[in-house]
């Protein structure tokens, strides 16, 4: 497939430094690209003070209103002394434009990957997630979309099929297995019943949590949206079923100090995992014209890749029919 120029091609070092200096700052000229594919994120050395982190938003992904709504949520969390990294304000604004790009600046925060094998670490995480959700439940998002079966599942499948991303010999197999998986997702949501939706981090995995001696702090709310609380919990679980049940109890031991967890949402764990897997494949395909993606994900799109995804979805179909994990406290 021939790749066409991508809008980020115009984000040269001079452009991004000029963008930072358009806010009245003086950059030292040092740049360090940070790990990000959806957007472009750089650590920028400053002539005075510590480096800042500049995030340049992918064109056409979010509207200005959606970005600002996320900024406002994170600022609300920070104001309540919840450890998040919120966008810096210049002249009362957190979202800026320069050279055709929208961007925001953030303070640099260091930290290490949390050790989720430790019960105390998970309980500590749970306390802060409970506090985040207590704030997230106070008012709804008005601009940001919700996590739904249609957006993450149906639209992902339709887009992959409509744009011929499946090898011919696997197209109908994948379609059939994906449809069966989505049926399983729908049944899981029916079993859970009418659960509360609230403002979430949305992508709460270990890579978006930095740990210091003072505990965790949460970064990158770029995927923040409305959804069930368990969306911010299940990605912190790993291992066999017994391991995940133990980890879940440790999380909830801290979480329920600040926010009540509805055990019916445990019916959604494997359903949400299934939706994420389907969305991830479609996300890679949708971004393939960005040169960073073929370079970073060379294994994507071949016959072996889709064979593995078919097996993965079959496993999820079986898992969604199993009883949910056990919630509650010790």
C-alpha positions in Angstrom: 0.0 0.0 0.0 1.4 3.4 -1.0 1.4 5.8 1.9 0.3 9.4 1.4 1.7 12.4 3.3 0.3 12.8 6.8 -0.5 16.1 8.6 2.2 15.4 11.2 4.8 15.6 8.4 4.6 19.4 8.8 5.4 19.3 12.5 9.1 20.0 12.2 11.5 20.8 15.1 11.3 24.5 14.2 7.5 24.4 14.1 7.1 22.8 17.5 9.7 25.1 19.1 8.0 28.1 17.6 4.7 26.9 19.0 6.1 26.7 22.5 7.7 30.1 22.2 4.4 31.6 20.9 3.2 31.4 24.5 6.0 33.7 25.7 8.3 30.9 26.8 12.0 30.5 25.8 13.0 27.0 24.8 16.6 25.9 25.1 16.3 23.9 21.8 16.6 20.4 23.3 13.8 18.0 22.2 13.0 14.5 23.2 10.2 12.6 21.4 8.1 10.7 23.9 6.3 7.4 23.3 3.0 8.4 21.6 1.4 7.4 18.3 -2.1 8.9 18.4 -0.6 12.3 19.0 2.9 13.7 19.0 4.4 14.4 22.4 7.8 15.9 23.2 9.8 16.9 26.2 11.0 20.5 25.6 14.0 21.9 27.4 13.5 25.4 28.7 16.0 28.2 29.2 14.6 28.8 32.7 13.0 26.1 34.8 12.5 22.4 34.3 11.5 20.9 30.9 7.9 20.9 29.8 5.9 18.3 27.8 4.3 19.5 24.6 1.4 17.5 23.2 0.4 18.1 19.6 -3.1 16.8 18.9 -3.9 14.6 16.0 -5.9 16.7 13.5 -9.6 15.9 13.2 -9.7 13.4 16.1 -11.2 15.5 18.8 -13.0 18.8 18.5 -11.8 21.8 20.4 -14.8 21.4 22.7 -14.0 17.8 23.4 -10.3 18.5 24.2 -11.3 21.4 26.5 -13.8 19.2 28.3 -11.1 16.7 29.0 -8.8 19.5 30.3 -11.6 20.7 32.5 -12.1 17.3 34.0 -8.4 16.8 34.8 -8.2 20.3 36.2 -11.2 19.4 38.5 -9.4 16.3 39.7 -6.1 18.3 40.3 -8.1 20.9 42.3 -9.2 18.2 44.6 -5.6 17.1 45.1 -6.0 13.9 43.1 -2.5 13.1 41.5 -3.1 13.8 37.8 -1.1 15.8 35.3 -3.2 18.7 34.1 -2.6 21.1 31.2 -0.9 24.4 32.0 -2.9 27.6 31.4 -1.5 30.6 29.6 -3.7 33.7 29.6 -6.6 31.5 30.8 -6.3 29.0 28.0 -5.0 25.4 28.0 -5.5 24.7 24.3 -3.4 26.6 21.8 -2.8 26.8 18.0 0.3 27.4 16.0 1.3 26.5 12.4 -1.9 24.6 11.8 -1.5 22.4 14.9 -3.4 22.4 18.2 -1.3 21.8 21.3 -1.1 21.9 25.1 1.8 22.1 27.5 2.1 20.0 30.7 4.6 19.9 33.5 7.0 17.0 33.3 6.4 14.3 35.9 8.7 11.3 36.4 8.0 7.9 37.9 8.4 4.2 37.5 6.0 1.5 36.4 3.9 0.4 39.3 4.3 -3.1 40.7 0.8 -4.6 40.6 2.0 -7.8 42.2 1.9 -6.0 45.5 -1.5 -5.9 47.3 -0.7 -2.5 48.9 0.0 -1.0 45.5 -3.3 -2.1 44.1 -5.2 -0.9 47.2 -3.4 2.5 46.9 -4.4 2.6 43.2 -8.0 1.7 44.1 -8.3 4.6 46.5 -7.3 7.1 43.9 -9.5 5.5 41.2 -12.4 5.7 43.7 -11.7 9.4 44.1 -11.5 10.0 40.4 -14.8 8.2 39.8 -16.5 10.1 42.7 -15.6 13.3 40.8 -16.4 11.8 37.4 -19.9 10.9 38.6 -20.9 14.4 39.6 -21.7 15.7 36.1 -21.7 14.0 32.7 -19.6 14.7 29.7 -21.6 16.7 27.2 -19.1 16.7 24.3 -17.0 13.6 24.6 -18.5 10.3 23.3 -19.4 7.3 25.5 -17.8 3.9 25.4 -20.5 1.8 23.5 -20.8 -1.5 21.7 -21.6 0.4 18.5 -18.5 2.7 18.6 -15.9 0.2 19.7 -17.4 -3.0 18.2 -19.8 -2.5 15.4 -18.1 0.4 13.8 -14.7 -1.2 14.1 -15.9 -4.4 12.3 -17.8 -2.4 9.6 -14.7 -0.2 8.9 -12.3 -3.1 8.6 -14.6 -4.9 6.2 -15.6 -1.8 4.1 -11.9 -0.9 3.6 -10.7 -4.5 2.7 -8.3 -5.0 5.6 -9.0 -8.7 5.9 -7.2 -11.2 3.7 -9.7 -12.7 1.2 -9.3 -16.2 2.7 -10.1 -14.9 6.2 -12.6 -12.2 5.6 -15.8 -14.3 6.2 -14.2 -16.2 9.0 -13.3 -13.0 10.8 -16.7 -11.5 10.1 -18.5 -14.6 11.6 -16.3 -14.8 14.7 -16.6 -11.0 15.3 -20.3 -11.1 15.0 -20.5 -14.0 17.4 -18.2 -12.0 19.8 -20.4 -9.0 19.5 -23.4 -11.1 20.4 -21.6 -12.3 23.5 -20.8 -8.6 24.3 -24.5 -7.7 24.0 -25.5 -10.6 26.3 -22.9 -9.5 28.9 -24.3 -6.0 28.9 -27.8 -7.5 29.3 -26.7 -9.5 32.3 -25.2 -6.5 33.9 -28.4 -4.5 33.5 -28.6 -0.7 33.7 -25.3 0.4 35.2 -24.1 3.9 36.0 -21.9 5.7 33.5 -19.5 8.4 34.5 -16.5 10.3 33.3 -13.5 7.9 33.2 -9.8 8.0 32.6 -10.7 5.6 29.8 -7.3 4.1 29.2 -6.1 3.2 32.7 -3.3 0.7 32.2 0.1 0.5 33.8 1.7 2.6 31.1 -0.5 5.6 32.0 0.3 5.4 35.7 3.7 6.7 37.1 4.7 5.6 40.5 6.9 7.5 43.0 7.5 7.1 46.8 4.5 9.3 47.2 2.3 6.9 45.3 0.7 6.9 41.8 -0.1 9.7 39.5 -2.2 9.4 36.4 -1.2 10.7 33.0 -2.8 10.9 29.5 -6.5 11.4 29.8 -6.6 11.6 26.0 -9.0 8.7 25.7 -11.3 9.9 28.5 -14.9 9.3 27.9 -18.1 8.2 29.6 -18.6 4.6 30.5 -19.0 2.1 33.4 -16.5 2.3 36.3 -15.1 -1.1 35.7 -13.5 0.1 32.4 -10.8 1.8 34.6 -10.3 -1.3 36.7 -10.1 -4.3 34.4 -7.0 -3.2 32.6 -5.1 -3.3 35.9 -5.8 -7.1 36.2 -3.6 -9.8 34.8 -2.8 -13.5 35.0 -5.0 -16.4 35.7 -8.6 -16.1 36.9 -7.5 -16.6 40.6 -4.9 -13.9 40.2 -7.3 -11.5 38.7 -9.9 -12.1 41.5 -7.2 -11.4 44.2 -6.1 -8.3 42.4 -9.7 -7.1 42.0 -10.3 -7.5 45.7 -7.2 -5.5 46.5 -8.3 -2.7 44.2 -11.8 -2.6 45.6 -10.5 -2.6 49.2 -9.2 0.9 48.4 -11.8 1.9 45.8 -14.8 1.5 48.0 -13.4 3.8 50.7 -14.4 6.6 48.3 -16.9 5.3 45.8 -19.3 2.4 45.8 -18.7 -0.3 43.2 -21.6 -2.1 41.6 -20.7 -5.8 41.4 -23.0 -6.2 38.4 -20.4 -4.4 36.3 -18.1 -7.5 36.7 -20.3 -9.1 33.9 -18.7 -6.5 31.6 -15.0 -7.3 32.2 -14.5 -9.7 29.3 -17.0 -7.8 27.2 -15.0 -4.6 27.5 -11.8 -6.5 26.8 -13.4 -7.9 23.6 -14.5 -4.4 22.5 -11.0 -3.1 23.1 -9.4 -5.8 21.1 -11.7 -5.1 18.1 -11.2 -1.4 18.4 -7.4 -1.8 18.6 -7.2 -3.6 15.2 -9.4 -1.0 13.6 -7.4 1.8 15.2 -4.2 0.4 13.7 -5.8 0.2 10.3 -7.3 3.7 10.4 -3.9 5.1 11.3 -1.9 3.2 8.7 -1.3 6.3 6.5 0.6 7.8 9.4 4.3 6.7 8.7 4.9 6.2 12.4 2.5 3.2 12.4 4.1 0.9 9.8 7.4 1.6 11.4 6.2 0.8 14.9 3.8 -2.1 14.1 5.4 -4.0 11.2 3.6 -7.2 12.2 0.1 -5.7 11.6 -2.2 -6.7 8.8 -0.7 -10.0 7.5 -2.4 -13.4 7.4 -0.8 -14.4 10.7 -2.0 -11.3 12.4 -5.6 -11.9 11.5 -5.4 -15.6 12.3 -4.2 -14.7 15.8 -7.1 -12.2 16.1 -9.6 -14.8 15.2 -8.2 -17.2 17.8 -8.3 -14.3 20.3 -11.9 -13.5 19.7 -12.8 -17.2 20.0 -11.2 -17.3 23.4 -13.1 -14.1 24.4 -16.4 -15.7 23.3 -15.8 -18.6 25.7 -14.6 -16.2 28.5 -17.7 -14.1 28.2 -19.9 -17.1 28.9 -18.0 -17.9 32.2 -19.2 -16.6 35.6 -17.9 -13.1 36.4 -14.9 -12.5 38.7 -15.8 -12.3 42.4 -16.0 -8.7 43.7 -16.5 -7.4 47.2 -14.1 -7.0 50.0 -12.2 -9.7 52.1 
